[in-house]
Amino acid sequence: MILNPRPADATPVAHDRVYRSLRGRIMQGAIAPGEALTLRGIGKDYDVSMTPAREAVRRLVAEGALTLSSSGRVSTPELSNERIEELASLRALIEVELASRALPRAHMALIERLQTINSTVAEAVAHRDAVSYIRTNLEFHRTLYLRAQAPAMLAMAETVWLQMGPTMRALYGRLRRKEPPQYHRLIIAALRAGDEPGLRLAVRSDVTQGLRMLAS
């Protein structure tokens, strides 16, 4: 006798959808530092019950994207100067190594793709769109680092980006950019020339200069 399978429980699917959407918003600076979130509010925003909202929050707290106080208040982190310095140092270590590993595989199609993304970064700057700027800036870096073929290292970099998303939004407001980051052009030039020392210096400067300005 053939039995019809039971319908799959929709809760894990809902939880993953909420988690991925919230994770993206936090990483891209769509939520300001110190902004409080509630399970009820998340459930309403995503049309889910408390269970998937709670599970998504639990995962994001574990990743450092959200903080949970002793009273149960959930919010995006407000990073101390010491924490900003620490995360900037991590970016310098991890991302410089990723870029270096990507260099031998940096074909012309990749370089052209990075130039296209950098044009989109410039458009976001021109429109004073902080979230689009952060999103496309991270896309620039991720596109390069994927060529490193080092998924564990890239996952570590993304965890740092996630923890810094709200802070990056605050940094963007302080810098009041009028043009895309100058170091992107230097990164592209170093890739084109096969210049590993120049690439490492450009990436290190790009990922640390603004953050350390915020901490000063």
C-alpha positions as CSV (number, residue, x, y, z in Angstrom):
1,M,0.0,0.0,0.0
2,I,1.3,3.5,-1.0
3,L,0.9,6.1,1.7
4,N,0.9,9.8,0.9
5,P,3.8,11.5,2.7
6,R,3.0,14.0,5.5
7,P,3.2,17.6,4.5
8,A,6.6,19.1,5.5
9,D,6.6,21.3,8.5
10,A,6.7,24.9,7.3
11,T,8.4,26.2,10.4
12,P,12.0,25.5,9.4
13,V,11.4,27.1,6.0
14,A,9.9,30.2,7.6
15,H,12.8,30.4,10.1
16,D,15.4,30.2,7.3
17,R,13.6,32.9,5.3
18,V,13.4,35.3,8.3
19,Y,17.0,34.5,9.2
20,R,18.4,35.2,5.7
21,S,16.4,38.4,5.2
22,L,17.3,39.8,8.6
23,R,21.0,38.7,8.2
24,G,21.1,40.6,4.9
25,R,19.5,43.7,6.3
26,I,21.9,43.8,9.2
27,M,25.0,43.2,7.1
28,Q,24.0,45.9,4.6
29,G,23.4,48.5,7.4
30,A,19.7,48.7,6.9
31,I,19.3,48.6,10.7
32,A,21.0,51.3,12.8
33,P,23.3,50.5,15.7
34,G,21.5,49.9,19.0
35,E,18.1,49.5,17.3
36,A,15.8,47.2,19.3
37,L,13.9,44.4,17.7
38,T,11.1,42.4,19.1
39,L,9.9,38.9,18.2
40,R,6.4,40.2,17.8
41,G,7.6,42.9,15.4
42,I,9.7,40.4,13.4
43,G,6.8,38.1,13.2
44,K,4.5,40.8,11.9
45,D,7.1,42.0,9.4
46,Y,7.6,38.6,7.9
47,D,4.1,37.2,8.6
48,V,5.4,34.3,10.7
49,S,4.7,33.0,14.2
50,M,6.9,33.6,17.2
51,T,8.7,30.3,16.8
52,P,10.6,31.0,13.5
53,A,11.2,34.6,14.6
54,R,12.7,33.3,17.8
55,E,14.9,30.8,16.0
56,A,16.1,33.4,13.5
57,V,17.0,35.8,16.4
58,R,18.8,32.9,18.3
59,R,21.0,32.3,15.2
60,L,21.8,35.9,14.7
61,V,22.7,36.4,18.4
62,A,25.1,33.4,18.1
63,E,26.8,35.1,15.1
64,G,27.2,38.4,16.9
65,A,24.8,40.2,14.5
66,L,22.4,40.9,17.4
67,T,22.9,41.3,21.1
68,L,20.7,39.8,23.9
69,S,20.7,41.6,27.2
70,S,20.1,40.0,30.6
71,S,16.6,41.5,30.5
72,G,15.8,39.8,27.2
73,R,16.2,43.0,25.0
74,V,17.3,42.2,21.5
75,S,19.1,44.9,19.5
76,T,21.8,45.5,16.9
77,P,25.2,45.9,18.5
78,E,26.8,49.3,19.4
79,L,30.5,48.6,19.1
80,S,33.1,50.1,21.4
81,N,36.2,51.7,19.9
82,E,38.2,48.6,21.0
83,R,35.8,46.3,19.3
84,I,35.9,48.3,16.1
85,E,39.7,48.2,16.2
86,E,39.6,44.4,16.7
87,L,37.2,43.8,13.8
88,A,39.3,46.1,11.5
89,S,42.3,44.1,12.3
90,L,40.5,40.9,11.5
91,R,39.4,42.3,8.2
92,A,43.0,43.2,7.4
93,L,44.2,39.7,8.2
94,I,41.5,37.7,6.5
95,E,40.7,39.9,3.5
96,V,44.3,40.6,2.5
97,E,44.9,36.8,2.5
98,L,41.8,36.2,0.4
99,A,42.8,38.8,-2.1
100,S,46.3,37.4,-2.3
101,R,44.9,33.9,-3.0
102,A,42.5,35.3,-5.6
103,L,45.3,37.1,-7.6
104,P,46.5,34.0,-9.6
105,R,42.9,33.4,-10.8
106,A,42.1,37.1,-11.5
107,H,41.2,36.9,-15.2
108,M,40.0,39.8,-17.3
109,A,36.4,38.9,-16.9
110,L,36.8,39.3,-13.1
111,I,38.5,42.6,-13.5
112,E,35.8,43.9,-15.8
113,R,33.1,42.6,-13.3
114,L,34.8,44.5,-10.5
115,Q,34.9,47.7,-12.6
116,T,31.1,47.3,-13.3
117,I,30.4,46.8,-9.6
118,N,32.5,49.8,-8.7
119,S,30.4,51.9,-11.1
120,T,27.4,50.8,-9.1
121,V,29.1,51.8,-5.9
122,A,29.7,55.3,-7.4
123,E,26.0,55.6,-8.2
124,A,25.0,54.7,-4.6
125,V,27.4,57.4,-3.4
126,A,26.0,59.9,-5.8
127,H,22.5,59.2,-4.5
128,R,23.6,59.3,-0.9
129,D,22.1,55.7,-0.4
130,A,24.0,54.2,2.5
131,V,22.4,50.8,2.3
132,S,23.1,50.4,-1.5
133,Y,26.6,51.7,-0.9
134,I,27.3,49.1,1.8
135,R,25.7,46.3,-0.3
136,T,27.6,47.0,-3.5
137,N,30.8,47.6,-1.6
138,L,30.5,44.2,0.0
139,E,29.6,42.7,-3.4
140,F,32.9,44.2,-4.8
141,H,34.9,42.4,-2.1
142,R,33.0,39.1,-2.2
143,T,33.3,38.9,-6.0
144,L,37.1,39.2,-5.7
145,Y,37.4,36.8,-2.7
146,L,35.3,34.1,-4.3
147,R,38.2,33.6,-6.7
148,A,40.4,32.6,-3.7
149,Q,38.5,29.4,-3.5
150,A,38.8,29.5,0.3
151,P,35.1,29.1,1.5
152,A,36.0,28.8,5.2
153,M,38.0,32.0,5.1
154,L,35.3,33.8,3.2
155,A,32.7,32.7,5.7
156,M,34.9,34.2,8.5
157,A,35.1,37.5,6.6
158,E,31.3,37.5,6.2
159,T,30.8,37.0,9.9
160,V,32.9,40.1,10.5
161,W,30.9,42.0,7.9
162,L,27.7,40.9,9.7
163,Q,28.8,42.1,13.0
164,M,29.9,45.5,11.5
165,G,26.9,46.2,9.3
166,P,25.1,48.7,11.6
167,T,28.5,50.4,12.4
168,M,29.3,50.7,8.7
169,R,26.1,52.6,8.3
170,A,27.2,55.0,11.0
171,L,30.6,55.3,9.4
172,Y,29.1,56.2,6.0
173,G,27.1,59.0,7.6
174,R,30.3,60.4,9.2
175,L,32.4,60.2,6.1
176,R,29.9,61.9,3.8
177,R,31.4,60.3,0.7
178,K,31.1,62.1,-2.6
179,E,33.0,59.5,-4.7
180,P,33.6,55.7,-4.5
181,P,36.5,54.4,-2.3
182,Q,39.8,55.3,-4.0
183,Y,41.3,52.0,-3.0
184,H,38.9,50.1,-5.2
185,R,40.7,51.6,-8.2
186,L,44.1,50.6,-6.7
187,I,42.8,47.1,-6.1
188,I,41.7,46.8,-9.8
189,A,45.0,48.2,-11.0
190,A,47.0,45.8,-8.9
191,L,45.0,42.9,-10.2
192,R,45.5,44.0,-13.7
193,A,49.3,44.3,-13.2
194,G,49.6,41.1,-11.2
195,D,51.1,43.2,-8.3
196,E,50.6,41.2,-5.1
197,P,52.3,43.7,-2.7
198,G,50.3,46.5,-4.2
199,L,47.1,44.4,-4.0
200,R,47.7,43.5,-0.3
201,L,48.4,47.2,0.6
202,A,45.3,48.4,-1.3
203,V,43.0,45.9,0.3
204,R,44.4,46.5,3.8
205,S,44.0,50.2,3.4
206,D,40.5,49.9,2.0
207,V,39.1,47.7,4.8
208,T,40.7,49.5,7.7
209,Q,41.1,53.2,7.0
210,G,37.4,54.2,7.4
211,L,36.8,52.0,10.4
212,R,39.8,53.3,12.3
213,M,38.6,56.8,11.6
214,L,35.3,55.9,13.2
215,A,37.2,54.7,16.3
216,S,39.4,57.7,16.6
